[in-house]
C-alpha cells in the first residue's frame, strides 16, 4: 500500500518511482458526477504553474466529461489518445492558463477510471505526455496501478478551493437520493 498524506507526497511518488512504469508529464484526477458536470479535479505535475488551485475547473470539466464518456464507450478499459503536434486544447482557454499552455505541448494521453457502483462519485484519471504514444505495456500498467493511485489520492485532504465545491456536490447528490430512493434527510446524511 502507498502511504501518502499530502499532495506533495503524491507528486513525489508519481513523478519519482512511478515514472519507470507509467511515464507522464501531467496527471489529472477527476471525480464526481460526470453526467451532471459536478466534477472536481486534482492536477499533479512538476511543470511550472500546472497546479490544481491555478486551474479553472469549469474549463477543464468538459474535457474530462468527454473523456469519461469515451472511456465508458470503450468498455471502461484503459485507452490511449495520440494527437501529434496539435496537442490538447481546453475549450475557450487556449494559452490563457498554465495548464492550457502545457496541454498544447502534450502529444498523447492515457485514460482510465473507476466507477463508484454505490453512488455518483466516479473517478477518471488521465495521464498526459509529451511523448508520441503510450505503449500497450503502459496501458496494462495503468490498469494494475490505478487502484493504488486512487487509494493514495483518497488519503489526501481536499485543497481549500475544493472543499466548498465538494459540499455543493454532496448536497446535489443528497437531493437526488431523497427523490430517487424516498429517503429522509437524516438517512441521506448517514449515507
C-alpha positions as CSV (number, residue, x, y, z in Angstrom):
1,X,0.0,0.0,0.0
2,X,1.1,3.5,-0.7
3,X,1.4,5.7,2.4
4,X,1.0,9.3,1.4
5,X,-0.6,12.1,3.4
6,X,-0.1,15.3,1.3
7,X,-0.4,16.4,-2.3
8,X,3.4,16.9,-2.3
9,X,3.9,13.2,-1.3
10,X,1.6,12.1,-4.1
11,X,3.6,14.3,-6.6
12,X,6.9,12.8,-5.4
13,X,5.6,9.3,-5.7
14,X,4.1,9.8,-9.2
15,X,7.0,11.8,-10.6
16,X,9.6,9.5,-8.9
17,X,9.5,5.7,-8.9
18,X,6.2,5.6,-10.8
19,X,7.7,7.2,-13.8
20,X,9.6,4.0,-14.6
21,X,6.2,2.2,-15.1
22,X,3.9,5.0,-16.1
23,X,5.8,7.8,-17.6
24,X,3.8,11.1,-17.8
25,X,4.2,14.8,-17.5
26,X,0.7,15.6,-16.1
27,X,-1.9,13.6,-14.3
28,X,-5.4,14.9,-13.9
29,X,-7.6,13.1,-11.4
30,X,-11.3,13.9,-11.7
31,X,-14.1,12.7,-9.6
32,X,-17.8,13.3,-9.1
33,X,-20.9,13.0,-11.2
34,X,-19.7,13.3,-14.8
35,X,-23.2,13.2,-16.2
36,X,-24.3,16.3,-14.2
37,X,-20.9,18.0,-14.7
38,X,-20.4,18.2,-10.9
39,X,-16.7,17.2,-11.1
40,X,-13.6,18.1,-9.1
41,X,-10.0,17.9,-10.2
42,X,-6.6,17.3,-8.8
43,X,-3.7,18.2,-11.2
44,X,-0.4,16.5,-10.4
45,X,2.7,17.8,-12.4
46,X,6.1,19.2,-11.9
47,X,5.5,21.6,-14.8
48,X,5.6,25.3,-13.7
49,X,2.2,26.7,-12.8
50,X,0.4,23.5,-13.7
51,X,-1.5,23.1,-10.3
52,X,-4.9,22.3,-9.1
53,X,-5.6,25.6,-7.5
54,X,-4.4,27.6,-10.5
55,X,-6.8,25.9,-12.9
56,X,-10.4,26.9,-13.7
57,X,-12.4,23.6,-13.0
58,X,-15.3,24.8,-15.2
59,X,-12.9,24.9,-18.2
60,X,-11.4,21.5,-17.5
61,X,-14.7,19.7,-16.8
62,X,-15.9,19.5,-20.4
63,X,-12.7,17.7,-21.5
64,X,-13.0,15.3,-18.5
65,X,-16.7,14.6,-19.3
66,X,-15.9,13.9,-22.9
67,X,-13.0,11.5,-21.9
68,X,-15.2,9.8,-19.3
69,X,-17.9,9.1,-22.0
70,X,-15.3,7.8,-24.3
71,X,-13.8,5.6,-21.6
72,X,-17.3,4.2,-20.8
73,X,-17.9,3.6,-24.5
74,X,-14.6,1.8,-24.7
75,X,-15.7,-0.8,-22.1
76,X,-14.1,1.0,-19.1
77,X,-10.7,-0.2,-20.1
78,X,-7.5,2.0,-20.3
79,X,-7.1,3.6,-23.7
80,X,-4.6,6.0,-25.3
81,X,-5.1,9.1,-27.4
82,X,-2.4,10.3,-29.8
83,X,-2.8,13.9,-31.0
84,X,0.6,14.6,-32.5
85,X,1.7,18.2,-33.0
86,X,-1.8,19.7,-32.3
87,X,-1.7,18.9,-28.6
88,X,-4.8,19.0,-26.4
89,X,-7.0,22.1,-26.3
90,X,-9.2,23.2,-23.4
91,X,-12.4,24.8,-24.8
92,X,-12.3,28.6,-24.8
93,X,-9.0,28.6,-22.9
94,X,-6.1,28.2,-25.2
95,X,-3.0,29.6,-23.7
96,X,-4.9,31.6,-21.0
97,X,-3.6,29.4,-18.2
98,X,-0.6,27.3,-17.4
99,X,-2.5,24.0,-17.8
100,X,-4.0,25.1,-21.2
101,X,-0.5,26.0,-22.4
102,X,1.0,22.8,-21.1
103,X,-1.7,20.6,-22.7
104,X,-0.9,22.1,-26.1
105,X,2.6,20.6,-25.7
106,X,1.3,17.1,-24.8
107,X,1.3,14.6,-27.7
108,X,-0.5,11.6,-26.0
109,X,-2.8,10.7,-23.2
110,X,-3.9,7.6,-21.4
111,X,-7.3,7.4,-19.8
112,X,-8.7,5.0,-17.2
113,X,-11.2,5.3,-14.4
114,X,-13.1,3.7,-11.5
115,X,-16.9,3.5,-11.4
116,X,-18.5,4.0,-8.0
117,X,-21.3,1.5,-8.1
118,X,-22.7,2.7,-4.7
119,X,-23.1,6.4,-5.6
120,X,-22.2,9.0,-8.2
121,X,-18.6,9.6,-7.3
122,X,-16.9,8.1,-10.3
123,X,-13.2,8.8,-10.8
124,X,-11.3,9.4,-14.1
125,X,-7.5,9.5,-14.3
126,X,-5.8,11.0,-17.4
127,X,-2.0,11.0,-17.8
128,X,-0.7,13.4,-20.4
129,X,2.8,13.0,-22.0
130,X,5.0,14.9,-24.5
131,X,5.9,11.5,-25.9
132,X,4.2,10.4,-29.1
133,X,2.3,7.5,-27.6
134,X,1.8,5.2,-24.7
135,X,2.6,1.5,-25.2
136,X,0.4,-1.5,-24.8
137,X,2.5,-2.4,-21.8
138,X,2.0,1.0,-20.2
139,X,-1.8,0.6,-20.7
140,X,-1.5,-2.7,-18.8
141,X,0.4,-1.0,-16.1
142,X,-2.3,1.7,-15.8
143,X,-4.9,-1.0,-15.2
144,X,-2.8,-2.6,-12.5
145,X,-1.7,0.6,-10.6
146,X,-4.8,2.7,-10.9
147,X,-6.3,1.2,-7.7
148,X,-3.1,2.3,-5.8
149,X,-3.2,5.7,-7.3
150,X,-6.9,6.1,-6.4
151,X,-6.2,4.9,-2.8
152,X,-3.3,7.3,-2.5
153,X,-5.3,10.3,-3.6
154,X,-8.2,9.4,-1.3
155,X,-5.8,9.6,1.7
156,X,-5.1,13.3,0.9
157,X,-7.4,16.0,2.2
158,X,-9.1,18.3,-0.3
159,X,-7.4,21.5,-1.2
160,X,-9.1,24.6,0.2
161,X,-10.7,25.6,-3.1
162,X,-12.1,22.1,-3.5
163,X,-13.8,21.9,0.0
164,X,-16.6,24.3,-1.0
165,X,-17.3,22.6,-4.3
166,X,-17.3,19.2,-2.6
167,X,-20.1,20.4,-0.2
168,X,-22.1,21.5,-3.2
169,X,-21.7,18.1,-4.9
170,X,-22.7,16.4,-1.7
171,X,-25.9,18.4,-1.3
172,X,-26.8,17.8,-5.0
173,X,-26.3,14.0,-4.5
174,X,-28.3,14.2,-1.3
175,X,-31.2,15.8,-3.1
176,X,-31.0,13.1,-5.8
177,X,-31.1,10.3,-3.2
178,X,-34.0,11.9,-1.5
179,X,-36.0,11.8,-4.7
180,X,-34.9,8.5,-6.2
181,X,-34.9,6.4,-3.0
182,X,-37.6,8.0,-0.9
183,X,-35.1,8.6,1.9
184,X,-35.3,11.1,4.8
185,X,-32.8,13.9,5.1
186,X,-31.3,12.0,8.1
187,X,-31.0,8.8,6.1
188,X,-29.1,10.7,3.4
189,X,-26.9,12.4,6.0
190,X,-26.0,9.0,7.4
191,X,-25.2,7.6,4.0
